[in-house]
């Protein structure tokens, strides 16, 4: 537990800026309890009102937590959620933000990733986010290509790029921790993307292993991998075509992440990568609600904004 103390302090103090007169809710589950307890210990020493709530892990990323957990989130000034399955793209998280809470989700966090990922200078990460935003904010179209075969074009439309800096000091803000990305929920997209980094349920892919996805008019039309295709098909039984939605384009800005480790939470932040997600985008500026949000990390991308190559953060 002593190894978790320093990253917990970074999360509570530098990232969330918890004040003594604020309330803080730590949401965790049976598999992430040590991290939840470390965060609670620091929060309870800092704020007058701190609680920890625990529930069994959700079935999938994006599954809603139990109603009492959602109610606790919506009533707090600060929420940190180290959970096995992501709460980032849930109504509970959205409603907590709408009620004014500052929220940090830590989906799939492990103790190693917690220690490594929170050992970062988040002011530097914020500066890299600002640099990327300056290059992409006014673009109508983003194209991504890679040596592995990715060639996909995203229509941004009226959507806005957002920054995940890890610094969550304003009411209603949210971030993943570990942090470091610029992302958008595109209005449409066409082409092929080839994941050669990390994607669940496989973790970090072996050298030469790839997962291919074809996209037409904003919907994924072909998935080469049986396991991922089954996951999406199961979600489609509830959500229909929304499960195949091209949900997100993200650009990693965390220069402290020097190699992929098999954790989507950490690897999608790695500078010099992009990630593309399928499924829910309602929590990141889109309109689609689906019970899944699957991110795939792509190595060695070249990114163009309205035909002009942008400069990505380097490690």
N, C-alpha and C positions, 0 to 999 in steps of 0.2 A: 504493500500500500504506500510505503514511503516513496517509491519510484513514481507513483501517480500524483504526488503532492504538487510538484512543480508545474506539470502541464495543467493541473486543475486550477492552480493560481493564475496561470496565463489566461485560461478560458474565462474565469470569473472576473478578473481584474482588468487585463488589457483588452480582451475581446468584448465582453459584455458590460464592463464598467459598472458593476453592481454597487449600489449605494446602501448605506446603513439603514435608511428609512424605507427601503423598497422590499417588496415580497419576491421570493424566488421559488420556483417549482422545478425540481429535478425529476424528469420522467425517464424511467429505465425499465428493464425487464429482467427476467430470471437469469439470462445469459450475460448481461452486461452490468450486473450489480456492483462489482468492485469499482468500476469507473463512476457509476452513479454515486456510490458512497463517498468516493474521493471528492467529487464535485460538491456533494452535500456538505461535507466537513468544512470545506473552504467557504461555501455560501453561508452556512449557519454561523460561522465566526464573523462574517462580514455584515450580514443583514439581520434585522430583528425578526423577520418572518421568512423562514426557509422550511420547505417540506420536501420529502422525497416520496414519489408514488411508483409502484412497481406492478407490472402485469405480465402475463405470459407473452412470449414473442408473437407478433402478428404472422399471418400466413404468407403475405407477400409484401414487397415494398409498396408503399402507398395504401396499405390497409388501415382503416380508421381504428384508433384506439378505443377502449371502452368509454362510454359516455362520462363516467365520473372523472376519468383522466382528462378528457377534452374540456370538461367544466373547470377543472383545476388550472389547466393551461390558460384558459380565457380569463381567469380571475387574477393572474399574476402580472407583476411588472416585468419579470425576467423568467424565461423558460430555457432550460437546457435539456436536450433529449438524446442521451446515449442509448440507442436501441438497436436490436438485431435487424429489424426491418424499418425502412425509412419512414419517418413522419413528415418529410419535407413536402411531399405532394399529397397532403390530406386536407380535408375541410377543417379538422381540428387545429392544424397549424395556421391555416388561413384565417380562421375565426379568432385565434389568439392574437395574431397580428392586427386584425381589424379592431380588436378591443384595446389595442395600444401596447401589447406586450412586445418586448424585444426577445427574439427567439433564435437559439442556435440548435440545429439538429446535428447529431453525430451518428448517422446511420451506418450500421455494420461495423462500428468502431471496435478495434481490439486494443489490448493494453499496449502492444508494440506500436501500433499506429498512433494511439493517443500520445505516447511519449515522443515519438519521432515527429509527428505532424504538428504538435503544438510548440516544438522547439524551432520557432521561426520569428522573423521580424515582420510583423503585420503592417507596419508603416511602409516597408519596402514593397510588400505585396500590393498594397493599395496604390502605390506609385506605378507599378507595372499595369495594374488594371486601368488606371487613368490613361496611360500611354496607348493601350490597345483600344480603349473606348474612343480616343481621339481619331483613330484610323478607321473605325467601323461605324461610328454612330449615325452618319448621314447616308450610309450605303443602302441602295435598294436591293442589291443582290450580292450574295457571298458565295464564292466557289471554293471548294476544297479538293485538292488532288494529293495523291501519295504514290510512291513507288510500288506499293502493294496492290494498287488498282482502284483506289477511291477516286471517283470523279463525280461530284454531286454539287448541284447548284441550289441554293436556298433563296426563295423570294421573301424578303423581310416584310414588305408591305408597310402597314402602320404600326407594327410591333416595335418595342423599344429594347435595346440592349441593356442588360443589367450587370452590376458588378457584385461579386461575392468576395469581399475583402477580409472578412473575419472580424471587422470592427463594427460592432452593433451597439451604438450608443444613443440612437434616436428611437423614440417611440414608434412602434409598428414595423421596425426593421427586422430582417431575418438573415441568417447566414448558415451555411454548412461549416462545421469545424471537423478536421482541418479545412482551411479555406484557400481561395486563390483561383478565381476564374471570372471571365466575362462571358455572358451567355444570353441567348435569345430564344424565344419560341417562334419559329418562322411561320409565316402564313401558308407557305407551300414549299415544295422541293421536288426535284427530279434528278435521277441519276443512280449511282451505285456507291455505297460505302463499304469498306473492307476493314473490319476490326482486326488488328494485329497486336493489340496491347492487352487490355484486361476487360473481361465481361463475365458477369455471372450467368450460369452457375459454374463457369470454368475457372474463374480466377485469372491469373496471368497466363496468357497463352504461350505455348512453347514456340521456339524459333521455327518459322515456316508455317505455323498454324494460323489460319485465318477464318473469319466468319463473314460471310457475304450477305448483303441486303440490297435489294433493288427497291427503288422508290419511284412512284408515279403520282404526280399531282398531290403530294403531301401524304400519301399512304404507302406503307411498306407492302410490296406485292410479292416478294420472294425472300425467304430466310433459308440459308443453306444449312443451318445447324438444327438437328432434330430436337434437342432439348429446349432451345430458345423458341423454336416454332411451336412446340407443345405448350409452353408457358403462355405465349401470346394467344394461341387458339383457345386455351382455357379462359383467359381473361375476356376473349371475344364472346364467349357464351353469355357473359353478363353485359358487356359494353358494346358488342357489335364491332363495326369498323373502327370505332374510337380506339380500340386496343392496338390498331395498326398505325395510329397517328404518328407522323414525324414530329416529335415533341420538342426537341431541343438541339441547338448547336452551341457547344461550349468551347472556350479557348483557355487552356491552362496558363496561370500566371505565377505559380508558386515556385520560385527558383530554388527553394530549399529542398524540394523533392527531386533528388538526383537520379533515381531509378524507380521503375515500376515494381511494386511488391505484391501485387495480386489483390489489393483492396481497392474497390472502385472509389470509395470515399477519398482516399489519398491519391490514387493514380490519376483520377480525372483532373486534379489540380496541377499536375506536373507541367512545368513550363516546357514549351516545345511540343506539346500534344494538343489534339482536339478531341472532343467526345461528342457523340451523337446519341440521342435517346429516342425511345419508342414509347408511346402511351400517353400518360397524363401530362398536360401542360397548364392546367388551370391555375396552379400555384406560381407560375413563372411568366405570366402575362398572356397565356393562351386561353382558349375557351373549352378545351376538351377535358372531361373528367373520365378517368379510366382507373381500374384497380391495379395498374402496373405502371412503372416508370423504369425502363431498362436502359442503362448507359453502357456504351461501348467506347473504349479508349483507342485512339488511332495514333500511331507513331509517325514521325517525320512528315508532317503535313506541310503543304504550301497553301496559303490562304490568300484569296484575292477579294478585294472589296471594289465592286463595280469595275472589275478588270485590272485593278492595280494591286500588285503584291504588297501585303502588309508585313511589317517586321514583328516577329513573335519574340516574347521574352526568352532570353537564353540563360542556361544554367551556369 
